[in-house]
Amino acid sequence: MTPKVVLDGEQTLMETEAGEASAAVARMLDANRDGFAAIGVRLRTAPPAVVVTCARGSSDHAATYAKYLIETTTGTPTASAALSVASLYDAPVVTGDRLCLAISQSGRSPDLLAAVEHQRAAGAFVVALVNAEDAPLCALADVVITLSAGTERSVAATKSYIASLAAIAALVSAWAEDAALADALTALPDELERAFALDWSPAVDSYRHATNLFVLGRGLGLAVAQEAALKFKETSALHAECFSSAEVRHGPMAIVGEAFPVLAFGGSDRAGTSVRDVAAEFRARGAAVLLADPDATVADLPAIAAHPAIEPLLMIQSFYRMANALALARGCNPDSPPHLNKVTETL
C-alpha cells in the first residue's frame, strides 16, 4: 500500500481523519479524566441494575463493544434500545435504576433524543458520548463525555468511532477500577499510530473486484467487524455482511465455498480463538480468507498485540486505511458516498 492515497491530487478526508484518531483519543482521555472518575464513583456507589445503550449506525457498533466490555467486566446486563419504540410508538419505559449510555457523533437525531428522554423520565442516569459539543443530546445528559475528535468532513466516520470505543473503555475502567485497562488506554494513542502504518494491502488486492463478502468477529471484536461491514458498503459499494463466528455456523456458512471472500478479526482472548477456528474451517473449504490477528504465525493481515479490550480499536484503525485505499481502487469516493449525508436524522 502506498503511504499516501490521493483523490483529485489530494489525500482523501477519510484517510486524513482516520490518521487523526491517535490525537483525538489522547484529547478525549485528557479532557474527560475527571468525568470518567466521577462516573466510576457514581456507578460503584449506586450500581445500575441494567445498562441501556441508545445509538445508530457506527455509534450502535460502539454500543456492541460496550455490551461485551460492560458485561464481561462488571456483569451488568447491557442491551441496545430500539429507538423506534420511543420515536414512533411513544411507548412508556418501566422505571428503575439503570445507566443509559447514549452514543452519537452529532447528537441530533430525533429518534435518539426521544429514546434518551424516555430513559431519563424513567429514572435512568444518562451519560452521553458525543462529538458535537453543542448537540441537543448534551442537554438531556447527567454527564457529557466529549469525544474531542474534532470536525469530521468525510461522510465515513473514523476517528469519532475510535474515540467512542476508547471512551467506553475508559468509562468501564473507571467503573471497575481496572488498572490493567487503564494502563492500556494510556498507551493507546501511540499504538494507534503504529496500527495506522500497518500494511493491509493484501485486502485491497483481494476485494478490488469482489461483489460480496462476510466479515467475522466475536465478543469484544464483534463491534469492529460490524463497523468494517458497514464501511465496505458505505465507501466501496461492496455488499458485506457481519456475523459472529458463532452465529455464522447457524445457516450463513452454507454459502461459504470456493473463493468466497471472508475477512476475520481475531484477537488474543477466547473469542479470538473462536474466530481463528472458523477462519481455518472456511479456508479448508477453499474460501478466500484473510485473518487479522496479533498472532503473526496465523495472521494474513498484521495486528498489534495489546490488552484484549484494546486490540479491536487497533485493528479497525488498520482497516480504515485499507478501506480508503480499496474505495479508490474500486473507483469510489470514500468521502462522499452516493445518497448519504454526514448527519442522518431519523424519526
N, C-alpha and C positions, 0 to 999 in steps of 0.2 A: 504494500500500500504506500502510495506517495505521501510525503509528510504534509502536503497541503492540497486539499481538494478545491477546485475552483469552479465557479459558475459565473459566466459572463466576465471572466477575467479576475474575479474576486473570490475570496473564501466565503463559503455559504454562512448564513447566520446560524444554521443548525450546528455546524462544526464549531464556529466561534463560541456560541453559547454553551455547548456541551463542554468545551475546553475550559470554561469558566467555573465548572462545578466545584473544583477544589477550593477556589477563593470564596465561592458562595457558601459552602459548608463551613469554612473557617469563620466567616462573618456571622452566620446563623448561630453557631455554637457560642461565640463570644457575646453576641447581642442578647442571648436568652439564657445565659448561665444562671442568673438569679431566678428567672421564671421557671426553669426546669426544677431547681431546688425547691421552690415553693410548691410546685405541683406535686413533687415527690412527698413532701411533708403532708400535704392535704390528703393524698391517696393512702398513705400509711396510717394517718390518724383516723380517717373515715373511709375505709376500703369500700369501693363500689361493688355491688352485687354482680353487675354486668358492665360491659363496655359496648356502646353502640357507636358505629362509625357512620358518618354521612359524607358521601363523596361520589363523584362520577369520573369516568374516563381514567386518565393516568392517576389521578388522585385516588380513585377507587382501587387501583392496583396497589397504591401505597397502603390503603386500608387492609388489603390482604396481608401485607407484610406485618401490619400492626396486629392483626388477629393472631398470626403464628407467634410473633415475638411476645405479645402480652400473655397469651395462654401458656406458652412453654416456660415463661419466666415467672409469672405471678399466679397462674392457674385460674385467672378470671375469665369467664366465658365472654367471648367477643364476637359480635355479629354486625354485618352491614345492614343499615336501614334501607328499605325500599322507599325511595324518596317520593314516589307517586302516591304512596299511602297517605302522605300529608298533603301534597300539592293537588292531587286530583280527587281523592276521596275524603279529604279533611277528617280522617279517622282519628279518634282520640287515642292517646298514649296512656297506658297504665302508669300511675305514679310509682316512684321507687328510687332507691339510691343507686344511681348509675353515673358513669362517665360518658359524656357524649364527645366524641373526637371528630371534629369537623375539619376536613382537609380540602383545600381549594387553592388554585393559583390566583383566580380572580376574586373569589368570594362574593359573586354577584348572581349566580343562577337562582331564579325564583324557587325552583323545587328544593334546592339545597337549603335556602333560607327558611322555607316553610317547614321542612323536616326539623331543622335546628330549633325553630320557635316552638314546635310541638314538644320536643325533648326538654327544652328549658321549662316550659309550662308544667311538665310532669315532674319537675324537681331535679333534672339532671345537672351535674356540674359540667359546664361546657368549656372545652379547650379547643380553640381554633388554630390550625396551622395554615397560614395564609400568606401569600406573597405580596398581594396588593394591600398596602397598609391603610388605604382609605376605603377598603371594601365594606359594604353593608354588614357582612358577616361579623366584622370586628365588634360591632355594637351589640351583638347577641351573645358574645362570649364572656365567661367569667375571667378567662386568661387567654391572651392572644400571644401565640408564638410566631413571630415574623420570620418567614423563610429567608429573607435577605438575599434572594437570588438576583435581584435587580430585574430590569426590563427584559422580557423575552419577546423578540420581534418575530422569530420563526414560529409558525403555527405549531410545529412539533415541540412539545415541552421536553426539556432535557435537564438542565441544571435545577429547575424548580422541583422536578420529580426526585432527583437525588437528594436535594435539600430536605424534601418531605420525609424520605426514608431515614435520613440522618437525624431529623428532629424526633421521629418516632423512637429511634434507638436511644436518643438522649433522654427522652421522657421516661422510657422504661428503665433505663439505667438508674435514673434518679429515684424512681418509684421503688425499685427493688434493691437499691444501694449496691449495684453490681459493679464492683471495682474493675473487673476484667473488661467489661464492655466499655466502661468509662475510659480506660486506657486505650482501647482500640479506637474509640472516637477521637481521642487526641491525635492519634497517628493518621486518621482517615484523610485529611486534606493532602498530605504528601503521598499517600497510597493511591489516591485518585489521579494524581499527576502521573504516577507510574502506569496505572491502568490505561490511561488515555493513549499512552505511547505504545501499547502492545499491538502486535501485528495480527489482525484478524482477516487479512486479505484473502485467505482460502475461502472464506464465506462469500466474499464478493464474487469470486470465480464460480462457486457452486450455485449461487442463487441468481446470477445475472439473467438467465433465461428460464427460471422456474415459474410455474403458474400456481402451485400450491405447496404448502409445507406444514409440518407440525412443529410446534415449539414445546419442549418439555421442561418441567421443573417440579419441585416438590418442597413442602414445608416452607422454610424461610426463602427459598429460591423460587417459589411459585409466582410471587409478585413480579419479579423481573421477567419471567417467561411470559406472563400476561402482557407486560409492557412491551416486550420485544415483538410479540404477535401484532399488537396494535401498531407499532411503528412500521412494521413491514407493510401493512395495509395502507397506512397513512402517508408514508413518504415514498414507497416504491410501487404502489398499486399491485402488491403481491398478496394474494389471499393466504393468510396464515391463521392456524387455529392453535390455541394454547390448551394443553392438558397437563394435569398432574401425572407423574409417571405411574401412579396407582390407577387413576381414572382411565388412562388411555388403554388399559387392559380390558375395560368393560365395553367392548364394541368397536371403538375407533381404530384399534390396532389391526382390524381386519383388512383395512385398505393399505396398510404399510407393506409394500413389497419391493421388488427390484427397482432400484434407482429413486425410490420415493425420498424426497428431501426431509431431513429431521435435524433441528437444532436443539441441543440438550444443554441445560445449565446444571452442572453438578455442584459439588461442594464438599467440604471436609467433614460434615456431620452425617448422621444416619440417612437423612433424606437424600444426600448426595450419593450414597451407596445405592439407593433405590433407582436413582436416575441412571447411574452407570450401568446397572444390571439391565434396565430396559434398553438403553442405548446399545449394549452388546448384543442383546437379543435381536433388535432391529437390524443391526449391522450384519448379523449372521444370515438374515433373510435377503441381503443384498441392498438394503436401504442405504441411501447416501447420508450417513450420519456424521454430524460434526458435534463433538462434545467439548464444551468449555469447562475446564476443571483445574483446580490447583495442583492436582497430581499430574506432573508432566509425563509420567510413564504411560498414561492412558489418554491424555488430552489431545484433541486435534486443534484446539484454539487455546492459547495460553491464558491463565488466570493466576491471580496472586493469592497465596495462602494467607489467611488472616483469621480473626475471630469469626466463627460461623455466621454470626449476625451481620458481619461487615462484608463478607465475600460477595453477596449478591449485589451490593452497591458498586463494588469494583468491577464486576462482570458487566453490569448494564452500562457502565461508563465506557468500557472497551467496545461494547456492542454499538453504542451511539455513533462512534466514529466510523465503524464499519457500515452502519445503516446509511449514513450520509453518503459514503462512497458508493454504496450499492444503488441508491436512488439515482445518482448521477450516471452510473454505468447503465442503468435501465432507461435513461432519458427523461427522468422525472426531476422536478424542482422540489427538494425537501422543505424549502422554506414556505412554499405556497401551494399545498396540495389542492386539487380541484374540489370545489363545493364545501370547503372548510374555512372557518374563521378561527381567530385566536381565542376568542371568548365565546363559548357556547352557552346560551341561556335557555334552559329547558324548563317547561312548566309542569 
